[in-house]
C-alpha cells in the first residue's frame, strides 16, 4: 500500500486516512478522522476545491486543508 496526500489522489481512487498533519478541529468538523474511508469524487481545476465521499457523506474542502490529510491507498 502507498501513502499520499489527499490532494494527490486521482478521481475514483479511495483509501483510508492514516495521518492528519494540521489542526484536527477543522478536519474533525468535516468528518475527516484517522481510520475513515475516503473516495475522491471530483477535483476542480486550477486551485479549486475537491470533493470526497467520506462513508456516504460528500465533503468539499480547499486544497490547503486537503493537503493535511494523508491517505493509504
PALUMLO-463936 format. One record per residue: x, y, z of N, C-alpha, C in turn; residue number from 1. Coordinates in Angstrom, 3 decimals, decimal comma, m for minus. Layout:
N
<site <X Y Z> <X Y Z> <X Y Z> NUM>
...
END
This chain:
73
<site <0,833 m1,186 0,000> <0,000 0,000 0,000> <0,881 1,255 0,000> 1>
<site <0,337 2,305 m0,590> <1,063 3,558 m0,731> <0,370 4,668 0,050> 2>
<site <1,153 5,545 0,638> <0,587 6,701 1,326> <0,764 7,929 0,455> 3>
<site <m0,281 8,765 0,406> <m0,211 10,010 m0,338> <m1,144 11,025 0,283> 4>
<site <m0,885 12,293 m0,006> <m1,769 13,353 0,469> <m3,094 13,260 m0,292> 5>
<site <m4,138 13,724 0,333> <m5,447 13,709 m0,301> <m5,430 14,480 m1,618> 6>
<site <m4,633 15,528 m1,688> <m4,536 16,334 m2,909> <m3,883 15,570 m4,061> 7>
<site <m3,200 14,468 m3,773> <m2,518 13,677 m4,805> <m3,386 12,534 m5,332> 8>
<site <m4,539 12,318 m4,708> <m5,411 11,228 m5,151> <m6,058 11,566 m6,482> 9>
<site <m6,305 10,556 m7,279> <m6,951 10,720 m8,574> <m8,446 10,452 m8,446> 10>
<site <m9,195 10,895 m9,448> <m10,638 10,667 m9,486> <m10,944 9,173 m9,366> 11>
<site <m11,853 8,830 m8,462> <m12,256 7,440 m8,281> <m11,366 6,637 m7,349> 12>
<site <m10,223 7,178 m6,993> <m9,295 6,487 m6,097> <m9,825 6,554 m4,662> 13>
<site <m9,560 5,526 m3,880> <m10,030 5,522 m2,495> <m8,940 5,023 m1,569> 14>
<site <m9,115 5,333 m0,290> <m8,139 4,912 0,706> <m8,627 5,223 2,104> 15>
<site <m7,758 4,962 3,078> <m8,089 5,145 4,485> <m7,162 6,210 5,075> 16>
<site <m7,720 7,126 5,842> <m6,945 8,190 6,477> <m6,012 7,567 7,511> 17>
<site <m4,707 7,868 7,389> <m3,725 7,337 8,333> <m3,056 8,427 9,158> 18>
<site <m3,128 9,686 8,689> <m2,466 10,764 9,423> <m3,137 12,094 9,101> 19>
<site <m3,243 12,949 10,126> <m3,736 14,316 9,970> <m2,597 15,239 10,378> 20>
<site <m2,137 16,076 9,450> <m0,956 16,898 9,697> <m1,266 18,334 10,081> 21>
<site <m2,518 18,669 10,226> <m2,877 20,046 10,542> <m3,789 20,111 11,747> 22>
<site <m4,448 21,254 11,919> <m5,393 21,409 13,032> <m6,517 20,388 12,925> 23>
<site <m6,583 19,518 13,875> <m7,571 18,433 13,821> <m8,999 18,939 13,955> 24>
<site <m9,166 20,074 14,620> <m10,522 20,594 14,820> <m11,216 20,831 13,479> 25>
<site <m10,531 21,497 12,549> <m11,118 21,778 11,234> <m11,471 20,488 10,508> 26>
<site <m10,561 19,523 10,539> <m10,804 18,255 9,854> <m11,902 17,446 10,541> 27>
<site <m11,925 17,451 11,863> <m12,976 16,734 12,599> <m14,347 17,321 12,297> 28>
<site <m14,427 18,637 12,152> <m15,706 19,284 11,820> <m16,210 18,839 10,447> 29>
<site <m15,290 18,488 9,562> <m15,673 17,982 8,237> <m15,950 16,474 8,256> 30>
<site <m15,706 15,825 9,389> <m15,916 14,385 9,487> <m14,725 13,568 9,027> 31>
<site <m13,564 14,220 8,900> <m12,348 13,537 8,454> <m11,537 13,164 9,691> 32>
<site <m11,379 11,864 9,922> <m10,643 11,356 11,087> <m9,784 10,164 10,666> 33>
<site <m8,801 9,832 11,490> <m7,995 8,631 11,229> <m8,914 7,422 11,144> 34>
<site <m8,622 6,549 10,175> <m9,392 5,332 10,010> <m10,596 5,467 9,095> 35>
<site <m10,958 6,694 8,698> <m12,104 6,905 7,811> <m11,750 6,517 6,385> 36>
<site <m12,685 5,880 5,707> <m12,522 5,517 4,305> <m12,987 6,689 3,450> 37>
<site <m12,133 7,137 2,515> <m12,450 8,252 1,628> <m12,345 7,825 0,178> 38>
<site <m13,206 8,387 m0,655> <m13,125 8,171 m2,100> <m13,169 9,529 m2,784> 39>
<site <m12,243 9,765 m3,706> <m12,195 11,032 m4,435> <m13,342 11,063 m5,441> 40>
<site <m14,197 12,066 m5,315> <m15,326 12,200 m6,239> <m14,998 13,174 m7,363> 41>
<site <m14,465 14,335 m6,998> <m14,134 15,326 m8,020> <m13,043 16,267 m7,537> 42>
<site <m12,300 16,779 m8,506> <m11,261 17,786 m8,244> <m11,483 18,915 m9,222> 43>
<site <m11,641 20,111 m8,720> <m11,821 21,265 m9,590> <m10,454 21,734 m10,081> 44>
<site <m10,373 22,147 m11,329> <m9,082 22,578 m11,882> <m8,629 23,925 m11,307> 45>
<site <m7,354 24,161 m11,420> <m6,723 25,436 m11,074> <m7,060 25,884 m9,652> 46>
<site <m6,559 25,160 m8,704> <m6,630 25,522 m7,285> <m8,045 25,506 m6,703> 47>
<site <m8,959 24,816 m7,369> <m10,322 24,735 m6,873> <m10,455 23,682 m5,791> 48>
<site <m11,624 23,613 m5,147> <m11,826 22,631 m4,086> <m11,920 21,213 m4,642> 49>
<site <m11,814 20,252 m3,754> <m12,043 18,868 m4,129> <m13,159 18,312 m3,253> 50>
<site <m13,795 17,254 m3,750> <m14,907 16,639 m3,028> <m14,588 15,163 m2,847> 51>
<site <m14,706 14,687 m1,603> <m14,511 13,268 m1,305> <m15,792 12,706 m0,705> 52>
<site <m15,946 11,412 m0,844> <m17,038 10,708 m0,206> <m16,468 10,066 1,044> 53>
<site <m16,953 10,503 2,213> <m16,464 10,002 3,498> <m17,578 9,176 4,129> 54>
<site <m17,525 7,867 3,884> <m18,509 6,936 4,430> <m19,936 7,394 4,149> 55>
<site <m20,202 7,694 2,864> <m21,545 8,037 2,428> <m21,889 9,516 2,437> 56>
<site <m20,992 10,356 2,922> <m21,244 11,795 3,000> <m20,262 12,531 2,098> 57>
<site <m20,777 13,396 1,209> <m19,902 14,195 0,359> <m19,332 15,356 1,159> 58>
<site <m18,001 15,511 1,114> <m17,310 16,567 1,856> <m16,455 17,358 0,869> 59>
<site <m16,700 18,668 0,797> <m15,899 19,551 m0,053> <m14,900 20,286 0,831> 60>
<site <m13,694 20,453 0,324> <m12,669 21,172 1,086> <m11,666 21,812 0,145> 61>
<site <m11,026 22,865 0,631> <m9,988 23,535 m0,138> <m8,706 22,718 m0,157> 62>
<site <m7,836 23,065 m1,066> <m6,585 22,320 m1,223> <m5,675 22,435 m0,003> 63>
<site <m5,729 23,578 0,693> <m4,867 23,755 1,868> <m5,223 22,753 2,958> 64>
<site <m6,510 22,547 3,172> <m6,948 21,576 4,189> <m6,701 20,163 3,698> 65>
<site <m7,015 19,888 2,431> <m6,839 18,548 1,877> <m5,381 18,093 1,919> 66>
<site <m4,451 19,029 1,789> <m3,025 18,685 1,809> <m2,568 18,201 3,172> 67>
<site <m3,375 18,403 4,209> <m3,020 17,997 5,567> <m3,469 16,564 5,876> 68>
<site <m4,180 15,936 4,939> <m4,715 14,592 5,146> <m3,869 13,579 4,384> 69>
<site <m3,324 12,579 5,082> <m2,528 11,523 4,452> <m3,380 10,266 4,412> 70>
<site <m3,468 9,670 3,217> <m4,322 8,526 2,974> <m3,492 7,345 2,485> 71>
<site <m3,808 6,158 2,951> <m3,184 4,935 2,438> <m4,098 4,354 1,390> 72>
<site <m3,573 4,240 0,157> <m4,393 3,748 m0,973> <m3,934 2,384 m1,415> 73>
END
